[in-house]
Amino acid sequence: MWMDRLVRRAIDRLESRQLPVAVSFWNGGRYDPQGGARVSLTLHARRALRALVNPSLGALARAYVEQDIDIDGELREVLRVGEQLVDAGSARDATAPPLLSWVRQTRLGARRSIGFHYDVSNDFFALWLDRRRVYSSAYFRSPDETLERAQEHKLDLVCRKLALAPGERLLDIGCGWGGLIFWAAQRYGVRCLGITLSQRQHDYVAEEIARRGLSERVDVRLTDYRELPPAEPFDKIASIGMFEHVGARFLRSYFARIVELLKPGGLVLNHGITAANPASTGVRSGVSEFIEDYVFPGGELVHLARVIEASSAEGLECVDVESLRPHYARTLWHWVDRLDANAARAREFVGEKRYRVWRIYMAGSAHAFARGWITIHQVLAGRPLPDGSLPYPYTRGHFCSEPD
C-alpha cells in the first residue's frame, strides 16, 4: 500500500486540525480533506514529508524554495493554514541570533550581506516596488490608497519629521535607489548625500543624479556609515530600513557614529524593524533561521526599548516614536501581489529559486507584521546643543497635519 508510516503521520496532523489542505504525493497518492480544500500541496520527493511531519514555518518555506513542495492557493490563506499546521501562534520567538551573525555585521561582513540581498537585479526590484523604488514601509492614509501614493506620503513624513529646511545637509544611511534623497532635494531644497553598500544601487542612483541634473545638490557614495569622516557633520540624518543590519552588538557604536556625524541641534530619524518583545531577536517558528540563510545574512532585530536605551546612552534625546506595523503589513502585501502579477518576468531576471525566496519571504513577513510577531518604529531623536537645549517645535503639528 502506498500509504507508509510517515505519510500517515502527515495526514493525521492535517485531519486532527481539520485543515482545508489537499496533498498530492510523489508516488501518485493523494489526500483530500472532507470539507474541501482551499490550499493544495504537491510533494515531489519523500524528503518533503519532513516539513509536514515535524513542521515549522521555516521548514515549510525551505521546502517550497528548494522545490520539494509546490503550493497552490491564495497566499494569505496559505499562511493562515500554515500557522495552524505548525502551531506558530504559540511558538516561541527567536531569542538568539545565529552564531556567526555578528561577523556578518562587521564592515566586511556587512558589504557581503548587503550585496547578497540587494545586488540581485535592479530590474527585478522594479517589477514590484513603486516607481520611486522605495524599499521600506509605505505610509497609508487610508486602506485603499495606492502603493505609489503611500510611498510618497512616507517620504514626505520623514522630511517633515526632520523639519528639513532649504540649504541644510541631509545624510541618508542606506539610501537604496535614492527615493528619499531625490524627494528631499527637489521638494525641500536640501543638499543630500546618500550612502549604500550595494554596487547596483549606487550605480543606479549615480545615473539618476546625472539624468535629473542634480549633481550640485545630490551625491551618492559606495561606503559604510562607519567610514564617513565626521569633519563636516550633517544638519539632519535619516536611516530608513537599514537598521535591521546593525545588530545588537554594534547598537551603541552605531548611534555613537551618528552623533559624530550630526551637528549639535541636529535631528536623526531611525526607521527600522523591531522585535515584538524585549527578549526576542527575530521571528518565531524557524522563520528567522530561514531569513538568515536565504534573505538577510546577518540580520538581527532588537526591541524598541533597546533602541531608545542605546541612542540615549550615546547622547541622543528621543523626541518622537511612531509604530508603522499595520502600514508595513499592507506594503508587503502590495509587493507580493505585484510580484505575482509579474511572475514570469521575475523568473527571467532571477530564476525560479530566488523568485520563490522573495515571494514566500515577503508574504511571510506581511503575515508576521499583521500578527504582531514583529513590528517597526520610526524613532526621531536630536543631538542637544551644549547648553542642553534642542531646537524643535513644541507640538507635532508640522508633521501630524496631512499635506495634499
N, C-alpha and C positions, 0 to 999 in steps of 0.2 A: 504493500500500500504506500502511496506517495507521501502520506502524512506522517513524518517522523516525529520524534520527541520534541525537538526544538520548534518545529512548525506548530505543533500542538500548543506549546507554551506561548508562542506569539499570538495565536488565535484566542487562547484563553484570556490573555491580557486584554485584547480588544473586546471580547464578549463581556468580560466582567465589568468593564467600564461603559458598556453599551455605546461604543463609539461608531459613528457612521463612516467607517473606513472599509473599503474593499481592497483585497490583496491578490495580485497575480504573482504566482511563484515561478521560478526559473525552470521548473520541470513540468510546467503545464497545469499544475494545480491552481485552484482559485478558492478564495473565501469571500462570501458576500454577506453582509450583516442583514438581519431580519428586517429592520426598519428602512432599508435602503441606504445607499452610500452618497456622501457629499464630497468625499476625498477618496482617491484611488492610488494605491501604491503598486508599483511593478518592481519586484525583486529580481535582479539579473544574475545573482550568484548566491550560493548558500551562505557565504560570509555576511551577507546583508542582514541575515536573521539576528545577528548580534545587536543591531541597532533597535530591534523590536523586542527581543527577549530581556535585555538589560538596558532599557532606553534612557537617554538623556537628550536634551535639545541639541547639545553639541555633537553627540554621536550621530543623531539623525541628519544634522547639517553636513557632517563629514561624509556620510554615506551618499547623500544627494550630490555633493560636489564631486566625489570620486566616481559618480555614475554607477554605483552599486544599486541605487534606488532611483526610480523616476517617480515624480509626484504629479498628480493631475487633480486640480481643484483650485478654487479661488484662494489666493494666498492667505487672506485674513482668516478664512475657515480652516485652512491647513494649520495655521499657528494655534488657533483655539483648540483644535483637536490634538495637536502635538503637546500642548501644555497639559491637557487632561491625561494623555497617554503616559507621560513621564512624571506626573505629579509635580510639575515645575512650580506651581503656586506655593507649595510647602517646602520646596528645596532651599538649601542654604545658599546665600550669596557667596561669591568668591571672596575669600578672606586673606589670600596671599598671592602676590604676583608670581609669574613664572620665575624659576631660579635665576635665569640669565637676563631677566628683564632690565635690570639696572645697567648692564653692559650695553644694551641696545638704546639706552637713554643718554649715553656719553656722546661727545661730539661726533666721533667716528661712527658709533652705532646709530645715532640719530640720522646721519646722512644716508646710511644704508636702508634704514627703516622707512624713511620718507620716500626714497627712490622706489622701494618695493611697492609702496602704497600708491603714490601719485604718478610715477613715471610709467604708466601703463599705456595710455594713448589719450592725447587731448581730444581726439575725435570721439572716443568712447564716452568720456565725461560730457561732451557737448550734446550727446544724444538725450540725456535725461536731466541735466542741470538746466536752470533758466538761462536766458540769453546772455546774462552777465557772468555766468558760470560761478555763482556764489555757492560754495560747498560748505554750508553751515546752516543752522536752523533759520528758517524764514520767520516772519512776524505777521500773523494773520489778524486783521481787524474783524473779520467775520469768517465763519466756516467755509463759505462758498467762494472766497476770494481766490483769484488765480495765483499760482506759484510766482509768476513774474512780478505781480504787484506786491505780493507779500515779501519778496526778497528786497524790493525797493524800500518798503516800509522798514525792514530790518536795517538796511544800510543807513537810512536817514535817522533811525532811532539811535544808532551808535554815534553818529555825528552830533546829534542834539544832546545826548548824554554827556559827551565830551566837551560840549559848549564850544565847538570849533569856531574860530574867528579868522577873517582874512589875514594872510601873512604869517600865520602860525605854521610850525613844522610838526607834521604827524608821522610817527613811525608805526607801520603795520607789521607786526611779527607773525610770520606765516601768512603771506599776502595772497596765497592761492593764485587765481587767474586775474587778480587785480581789481575785483569789483569794488572794494571799499576805497582804495586809493584814487581810482578814477572818479568815483562819486564825490568824494571829499574835495578833490582838486577842482572839479568842474562846477560844483554847486556851493562850496563853502570857501573857495579861494585860498585854500591852504597849500603848502608845499609838502609833498609826500615822498617818503621812502618806504618801499615795500621790500621785505626780505623773505626768502624761501630757500629750502634745501632741495627743491625739485628742479632739475635742469629743464624739463619740459615746461613747467610753469614759468620759470624765469624767461625762457626764450619767447614764450607767447606774450608775456607782459611787455617785454622789451619791444617786440614788434608792434604791439598796440600803442605804446607810448609814441613811437615814431609815426604811426598811421594817424593818430589823433592830434599830432603836433603839440604834445605836452612835455617835451623834453626839458623845458625850463622849470616845470613845476612838479614833475613826477620822475622818480628814479626807482630802479629795481636792482637788487643785488642778490647773488647766489652766495649766501653766507648764513652762519648760525648766529643767533642773537648773542651768544657768549663771545663772539668775535668782533662785535661792533665796538669801535673806540668811543669812550664816554666824553671825549674832549668837547664835542658840540651837542649838548643834551637837547632833547625834544620838548616842545610845549605839551604835546599830547601823545599817548601811546595806546594802540589797540592791539589786542591779541585775541583773534577770533578763530575758534576751532583748532587751535594749536596746542592748547594747554594739556590735552589728553596724552601728549607725547612726553611731557616733562618728567613725570614720575615722582613719587613721594620722597625719594632720596635726594632729589635736586630741587625740591619745592622752595626752600628758603633761598638757595643760591639763585633761582630763577627770579624771585622778587627782589633780591638784592641787586641783581643786574639791572632790572627795570628801574629801580631807584637811581642807580648810577646814570642811566640813560635819560632820566626825566628831570626837567628843571624844577627847582623849588616852586611850589604853587601850581605845578602841572598835574594833569589827570591821566589815569590809565583805566581802560576798560578791559577786563578779563572775561571772555565769553568761552565757557567750556563745559563739557560733560562732567558731571559729578556723581559720586556714589550715593546710593539711596540711604545708607545708614553709616554711622561712624566707623563700624568695624569692617565694612566692605571695601574691596578693591576692584570689583568688577561685577559681572552678570552671573547669575546662578545657572545650575544645570549644565555645566560644561561649556557654556557659551563663551566665557572669557578665554578659555583654552583654545577654542576654535578660532576666535578672532586673533589671538596671538599667532597662531600657526598660518592662517590663511589671509588675514586682512591687515592688522595693525601690529607688527612686531614691536615689542617694547612699550605698548600702550598700558596705562595704569590709571585707574580712577581714584580720586580722593574725595572725601566728604566736604561739603561747603564749609563746615566748621574749621577744617584744616586749612582751607584756602584763606579764610579770614585771619586765622591764627598766624600762619606763615607770613602773609603780607604785612600784618600789623607788627610782627616781630622785626621786620626789616625797615620799618618806619613809614609805611603807607597807612593812611586813615581811610577806612571804608565809609563811603557816603551814601551808597545805594546798592540794593540787591534785588534782582528780579528773576523769578523762575520762568523758563520758557518750555517747560516739559510738554504741555499739550501742543505747542507750536512745532516742536521737533517731531513728534509723532506724526502730525499731519504733513510736515515737509517730507519726511521719509516715505510716506505712502504715495505722495506725488511723484517722488523719484522712482519708486518701484513701478508705478503704473506707466510712467514714461519709458522706463527701461523695457518693460514688457511690450509696449507698443512698438518698440524699435529692436525687438529681439534678434531679428535676422541680421541687421547691420551690426549690432553689438557682437554677435558671434564672429562676424567677419573681422572686426577690429581686434578682439582679444581672445577668441576661441571659446569653445564650449565650457571648459572648466572655470575660467575666470568669470564668464557670464554667470554661471551658477553661483560662484562665490559671492559676487556683488548682489545678485538677486536675493539669495537667502539671508545674507548679512544685513541688507537694508530692511528687508521685511521683518526679520527677527528683531532688529533694533527698534523699528516702529512699534512692534508689539511690546517690547521691554519698556519703552517710554510710556506707552498707554497704560501699562500695568503698574507703573511706578517702581520697577526693578532698578532703573537708573533715572537720573534727572539731569537737568542742565541749568546753569545760572549765569547771568551777567552780573559781575561784581565791579562796581565803579569805586575807585579809590583815588586819593590825592596825596601828593608829597607836600606836607606843610612847609610854609615859609619859616625862616629862622626864628621869628617871634611866635611861632605856633599857630598862626592863622592860616586858613585855607580859603582863598577867594572862590566862592561858589555860591550860586543863588540860594536864597533862603527856602524857596519852595521847589517842587518838582515840575512846575508849570511849563518850563521851557522844553520838556520832552514828554510830559503827560498829555498835553493838548495835541491833538492829531492834525497835522497839516494836510492839505489836499495833495 
